[in-house]
């Protein structure tokens, strides 16, 4: 009986070791992917897809796979306290050409914080990022819930980046609605807000393919900003015409 138990235990340990090795190999193999290739035409319409609340160990890999398969660069607004568990995913973002930006350290409503607390939310997130991507500095901050005040603008220390199209992908089981919220309301120069969540992972490929069929080039926030006029950039960044959950 003891021998059977020992054999079973060894089998379980071997299985765990094999699965772990495969997972580690799978994650590291992602880092060897060459960068996303793109040839932009300044005369064709551009749209930026942005993803908030990551990295998620379950859904961010799915989103990254879809983006890579469709050769679509995007912008990720990351939460500092979630970065440690997603170190390799963040490195993959940078390696393949995605833009990495700030969604605060602990996803608090910045409008309810003191000036010092606002500065800390950005500084702590920056510290976490530099442990993973040394020397990388955030250029944009997306305030959680889309909530900001003049004090938030003044204390954050970096530019606030909002959005113009809300996918409302935080509504469970509404993939068809999420799809239509994006593709039925899109126009040149739009910034779409999405999240690292199951609904987005399920509908993202359809959104990307439809937008490309409509003639849109999908770009990072920096790429989009580079072709906007100063007035258009200011309108995009702040104020936002909609303050909702993000």
Beta strands, then each sheet from edge to edge (+ up, - down):
strand 1: 46-54
strand 2: 75-78
strand 3: 99-102
strand 4: 140-141
strand 5: 159-160
strand 6: 165-166
strand 7: 191-195
strand 8: 217-219
sheet 1: 3+ 2+ 1+ 7+ 6+
sheet 2: 3+ 2+ 1+ 8+
sheet 3: 4+ 5+
end
